[in-house]
Amino acid sequence: MIDKLKELIAEAEAFTAQSMEEVEAFRIQYLGKKGLLNAYFAEFKNIANDQKKEFGQVINQLKKTAEDKVNTLKAELE
């Protein structure tokens, strides 16, 4: 599961957009109410105790990466 999160971080870092609509779709996919992050945060309770620290760090890194990418792309397109 942590490997999948790291793949998503790489995808988020590589994401580019040509329009605000693409940025919004990316934001919803990662940060929306039914987005990837909410699903992983919900899954957190099922993670073994010895893996929770690393899982939490990686999921928070994904959240920060996605938020930073959305803010950067919005600023570039405005």
VMD Tcl script that builds the backbone (N, CA, C; Angstrom):
set m [mol new atoms 234]
animate dup $m
set s [atomselect $m all]
$s set {name element resname resid chain x y z} {
  {N N MET 1 A 0.831 -1.197 0.000}
  {CA C MET 1 A 0.000 0.000 0.000}
  {C C MET 1 A 0.871 1.254 0.000}
  {N N ILE 2 A 1.969 1.222 0.745}
  {CA C ILE 2 A 2.866 2.377 0.798}
  {C C ILE 2 A 3.509 2.605 -0.572}
  {N N ASP 3 A 3.813 1.520 -1.280}
  {CA C ASP 3 A 4.372 1.651 -2.627}
  {C C ASP 3 A 3.380 2.339 -3.556}
  {N N LYS 4 A 2.102 2.013 -3.428}
  {CA C LYS 4 A 1.062 2.644 -4.248}
  {C C LYS 4 A 0.990 4.149 -3.940}
  {N N LEU 5 A 1.098 4.507 -2.676}
  {CA C LEU 5 A 1.091 5.920 -2.297}
  {C C LEU 5 A 2.289 6.646 -2.905}
  {N N LYS 6 A 3.444 6.002 -2.897}
  {CA C LYS 6 A 4.640 6.623 -3.474}
  {C C LYS 6 A 4.489 6.800 -4.981}
  {N N GLU 7 A 3.820 5.852 -5.651}
  {CA C GLU 7 A 3.531 6.003 -7.079}
  {C C GLU 7 A 2.615 7.210 -7.307}
  {N N LEU 8 A 1.614 7.364 -6.447}
  {CA C LEU 8 A 0.689 8.498 -6.577}
  {C C LEU 8 A 1.414 9.826 -6.352}
  {N N ILE 9 A 2.381 9.842 -5.436}
  {CA C ILE 9 A 3.169 11.055 -5.208}
  {C C ILE 9 A 3.930 11.406 -6.480}
  {N N ALA 10 A 4.551 10.417 -7.109}
  {CA C ALA 10 A 5.291 10.653 -8.344}
  {C C ALA 10 A 4.356 11.152 -9.448}
  {N N GLU 11 A 3.161 10.573 -9.550}
  {CA C GLU 11 A 2.183 11.020 -10.543}
  {C C GLU 11 A 1.769 12.467 -10.277}
  {N N ALA 12 A 1.537 12.800 -9.020}
  {CA C ALA 12 A 1.129 14.160 -8.667}
  {C C ALA 12 A 2.237 15.156 -9.002}
  {N N GLU 13 A 3.486 14.792 -8.725}
  {CA C GLU 13 A 4.607 15.690 -9.030}
  {C C GLU 13 A 4.764 15.894 -10.526}
  {N N ALA 14 A 4.463 14.876 -11.329}
  {CA C ALA 14 A 4.643 14.951 -12.776}
  {C C ALA 14 A 3.449 15.580 -13.495}
  {N N PHE 15 A 2.340 15.758 -12.806}
  {CA C PHE 15 A 1.122 16.260 -13.434}
  {C C PHE 15 A 1.309 17.670 -13.980}
  {N N THR 16 A 0.808 17.894 -15.192}
  {CA C THR 16 A 0.777 19.237 -15.779}
  {C C THR 16 A -0.633 19.487 -16.296}
  {N N ALA 17 A -0.991 20.746 -16.411}
  {CA C ALA 17 A -2.333 21.100 -16.864}
  {C C ALA 17 A -2.262 22.269 -17.829}
  {N N GLN 18 A -3.167 22.250 -18.775}
  {CA C GLN 18 A -3.256 23.334 -19.753}
  {C C GLN 18 A -4.417 24.278 -19.447}
  {N N SER 19 A -5.311 23.877 -18.542}
  {CA C SER 19 A -6.473 24.709 -18.235}
  {C C SER 19 A -6.839 24.573 -16.759}
  {N N MET 20 A -7.624 25.518 -16.296}
  {CA C MET 20 A -8.093 25.486 -14.915}
  {C C MET 20 A -9.002 24.270 -14.683}
  {N N GLU 21 A -9.716 23.830 -15.744}
  {CA C GLU 21 A -10.580 22.667 -15.609}
  {C C GLU 21 A -9.762 21.416 -15.283}
  {N N GLU 22 A -8.597 21.272 -15.920}
  {CA C GLU 22 A -7.721 20.130 -15.639}
  {C C GLU 22 A -7.195 20.194 -14.204}
  {N N VAL 23 A -6.864 21.388 -13.745}
  {CA C VAL 23 A -6.387 21.552 -12.369}
  {C C VAL 23 A -7.492 21.171 -11.393}
  {N N GLU 24 A -8.707 21.604 -11.677}
  {CA C GLU 24 A -9.838 21.291 -10.793}
  {C C GLU 24 A -10.117 19.787 -10.780}
  {N N ALA 25 A -10.035 19.148 -11.937}
  {CA C ALA 25 A -10.244 17.696 -11.999}
  {C C ALA 25 A -9.177 16.972 -11.176}
  {N N PHE 26 A -7.946 17.434 -11.255}
  {CA C PHE 26 A -6.846 16.856 -10.468}
  {C C PHE 26 A -7.116 17.046 -8.978}
  {N N ARG 27 A -7.539 18.255 -8.611}
  {CA C ARG 27 A -7.828 18.556 -7.200}
  {C C ARG 27 A -8.921 17.631 -6.668}
  {N N ILE 28 A -9.969 17.471 -7.437}
  {CA C ILE 28 A -11.081 16.615 -7.012}
  {C C ILE 28 A -10.621 15.159 -6.910}
  {N N GLN 29 A -9.822 14.707 -7.876}
  {CA C GLN 29 A -9.352 13.322 -7.872}
  {C C GLN 29 A -8.535 13.011 -6.623}
  {N N TYR 30 A -7.677 13.938 -6.218}
  {CA C TYR 30 A -6.802 13.689 -5.076}
  {C C TYR 30 A -7.382 14.204 -3.757}
  {N N LEU 31 A -7.919 15.419 -3.766}
  {CA C LEU 31 A -8.271 16.090 -2.519}
  {C C LEU 31 A -9.771 16.197 -2.256}
  {N N GLY 32 A -10.581 15.773 -3.202}
  {CA C GLY 32 A -12.026 15.895 -3.061}
  {C C GLY 32 A -12.597 14.993 -1.984}
  {N N LYS 33 A -13.866 15.232 -1.654}
  {CA C LYS 33 A -14.540 14.470 -0.596}
  {C C LYS 33 A -14.522 12.964 -0.878}
  {N N LYS 34 A -14.628 12.588 -2.145}
  {CA C LYS 34 A -14.584 11.177 -2.527}
  {C C LYS 34 A -13.257 10.853 -3.225}
  {N N GLY 35 A -12.253 11.654 -2.948}
  {CA C GLY 35 A -10.966 11.507 -3.612}
  {C C GLY 35 A -10.078 10.432 -3.020}
  {N N LEU 36 A -8.915 10.278 -3.632}
  {CA C LEU 36 A -7.958 9.254 -3.220}
  {C C LEU 36 A -7.501 9.423 -1.780}
  {N N LEU 37 A -7.229 10.652 -1.382}
  {CA C LEU 37 A -6.716 10.867 -0.027}
  {C C LEU 37 A -7.720 10.461 1.041}
  {N N ASN 38 A -8.974 10.803 0.847}
  {CA C ASN 38 A -9.987 10.409 1.832}
  {C C ASN 38 A -10.067 8.894 1.943}
  {N N ALA 39 A -9.956 8.202 0.822}
  {CA C ALA 39 A -10.005 6.739 0.842}
  {C C ALA 39 A -8.822 6.185 1.632}
  {N N TYR 40 A -7.637 6.753 1.432}
  {CA C TYR 40 A -6.459 6.268 2.154}
  {C C TYR 40 A -6.506 6.639 3.635}
  {N N PHE 41 A -7.014 7.825 3.950}
  {CA C PHE 41 A -7.155 8.187 5.366}
  {C C PHE 41 A -8.155 7.251 6.047}
  {N N ALA 42 A -9.222 6.850 5.350}
  {CA C ALA 42 A -10.194 5.916 5.911}
  {C C ALA 42 A -9.555 4.541 6.117}
  {N N GLU 43 A -8.645 4.178 5.235}
  {CA C GLU 43 A -7.955 2.887 5.316}
  {C C GLU 43 A -6.935 2.849 6.448}
  {N N PHE 44 A -6.553 4.017 6.946}
  {CA C PHE 44 A -5.516 4.121 7.978}
  {C C PHE 44 A -5.815 3.241 9.193}
  {N N LYS 45 A -7.074 3.155 9.576}
  {CA C LYS 45 A -7.429 2.378 10.770}
  {C C LYS 45 A -7.176 0.888 10.588}
  {N N ASN 46 A -7.064 0.422 9.337}
  {CA C ASN 46 A -6.836 -0.992 9.064}
  {C C ASN 46 A -5.357 -1.354 8.941}
  {N N ILE 47 A -4.487 -0.362 9.027}
  {CA C ILE 47 A -3.048 -0.589 8.889}
  {C C ILE 47 A -2.494 -1.156 10.200}
  {N N ALA 48 A -1.566 -2.080 10.077}
  {CA C ALA 48 A -0.937 -2.662 11.276}
  {C C ALA 48 A -0.211 -1.573 12.060}
  {N N ASN 49 A -0.230 -1.688 13.379}
  {CA C ASN 49 A 0.357 -0.654 14.238}
  {C C ASN 49 A 1.815 -0.366 13.909}
  {N N ASP 50 A 2.588 -1.394 13.547}
  {CA C ASP 50 A 4.000 -1.172 13.263}
  {C C ASP 50 A 4.229 -0.433 11.947}
  {N N GLN 51 A 3.209 -0.317 11.116}
  {CA C GLN 51 A 3.335 0.386 9.835}
  {C C GLN 51 A 2.652 1.751 9.835}
  {N N LYS 52 A 1.932 2.072 10.900}
  {CA C LYS 52 A 1.143 3.310 10.911}
  {C C LYS 52 A 2.000 4.561 10.770}
  {N N LYS 53 A 3.161 4.594 11.423}
  {CA C LYS 53 A 4.001 5.786 11.357}
  {C C LYS 53 A 4.427 6.064 9.923}
  {N N GLU 54 A 4.969 5.063 9.246}
  {CA C GLU 54 A 5.421 5.260 7.861}
  {C C GLU 54 A 4.245 5.566 6.944}
  {N N PHE 55 A 3.134 4.838 7.107}
  {CA C PHE 55 A 1.945 5.065 6.285}
  {C C PHE 55 A 1.449 6.497 6.456}
  {N N GLY 56 A 1.392 6.961 7.696}
  {CA C GLY 56 A 0.944 8.331 7.969}
  {C C GLY 56 A 1.853 9.363 7.341}
  {N N GLN 57 A 3.155 9.142 7.417}
  {CA C GLN 57 A 4.107 10.088 6.829}
  {C C GLN 57 A 3.947 10.145 5.313}
  {N N VAL 58 A 3.786 8.983 4.681}
  {CA C VAL 58 A 3.666 8.939 3.223}
  {C C VAL 58 A 2.352 9.558 2.775}
  {N N ILE 59 A 1.271 9.290 3.486}
  {CA C ILE 59 A -0.018 9.853 3.081}
  {C C ILE 59 A -0.016 11.370 3.258}
  {N N ASN 60 A 0.634 11.860 4.299}
  {CA C ASN 60 A 0.733 13.312 4.487}
  {C C ASN 60 A 1.614 13.939 3.414}
  {N N GLN 61 A 2.648 13.228 2.988}
  {CA C GLN 61 A 3.492 13.723 1.897}
  {C C GLN 61 A 2.680 13.813 0.609}
  {N N LEU 62 A 1.846 12.812 0.344}
  {CA C LEU 62 A 0.987 12.840 -0.841}
  {C C LEU 62 A 0.029 14.024 -0.774}
  {N N LYS 63 A -0.563 14.262 0.374}
  {CA C LYS 63 A -1.492 15.385 0.530}
  {C C LYS 63 A -0.792 16.713 0.272}
  {N N LYS 64 A 0.389 16.888 0.856}
  {CA C LYS 64 A 1.137 18.132 0.670}
  {C C LYS 64 A 1.547 18.306 -0.788}
  {N N THR 65 A 1.994 17.231 -1.421}
  {CA C THR 65 A 2.397 17.291 -2.827}
  {C C THR 65 A 1.224 17.693 -3.706}
  {N N ALA 66 A 0.066 17.085 -3.487}
  {CA C ALA 66 A -1.123 17.394 -4.287}
  {C C ALA 66 A -1.566 18.839 -4.064}
  {N N GLU 67 A -1.586 19.281 -2.811}
  {CA C GLU 67 A -1.979 20.668 -2.522}
  {C C GLU 67 A -1.009 21.657 -3.161}
  {N N ASP 68 A 0.285 21.393 -3.041}
  {CA C ASP 68 A 1.288 22.278 -3.641}
  {C C ASP 68 A 1.147 22.336 -5.155}
  {N N LYS 69 A 0.898 21.177 -5.779}
  {CA C LYS 69 A 0.760 21.126 -7.243}
  {C C LYS 69 A -0.457 21.921 -7.683}
  {N N VAL 70 A -1.570 21.785 -6.984}
  {CA C VAL 70 A -2.784 22.529 -7.331}
  {C C VAL 70 A -2.525 24.026 -7.208}
  {N N ASN 71 A -1.917 24.449 -6.121}
  {CA C ASN 71 A -1.643 25.878 -5.919}
  {C C ASN 71 A -0.682 26.416 -6.962}
  {N N THR 72 A 0.354 25.659 -7.291}
  {CA C THR 72 A 1.333 26.088 -8.291}
  {C C THR 72 A 0.681 26.221 -9.662}
  {N N LEU 73 A -0.094 25.221 -10.057}
  {CA C LEU 73 A -0.715 25.255 -11.375}
  {C C LEU 73 A -1.763 26.376 -11.462}
  {N N LYS 74 A -2.508 26.590 -10.398}
  {CA C LYS 74 A -3.488 27.692 -10.412}
  {C C LYS 74 A -2.776 29.023 -10.606}
  {N N ALA 75 A -1.661 29.206 -9.897}
  {CA C ALA 75 A -0.913 30.459 -10.011}
  {C C ALA 75 A -0.353 30.633 -11.418}
  {N N GLU 76 A 0.119 29.559 -12.024}
  {CA C GLU 76 A 0.684 29.639 -13.379}
  {C C GLU 76 A -0.391 29.961 -14.411}
  {N N LEU 77 A -1.581 29.428 -14.231}
  {CA C LEU 77 A -2.633 29.590 -15.235}
  {C C LEU 77 A -3.415 30.879 -15.074}
  {N N GLU 78 A -3.299 31.538 -13.940}
  {CA C GLU 78 A -4.046 32.789 -13.747}
  {C C GLU 78 A -3.350 33.975 -14.356}
}
mol reanalyze $m
mol bondsrecalc $m
mol representation Tube
mol addrep $m
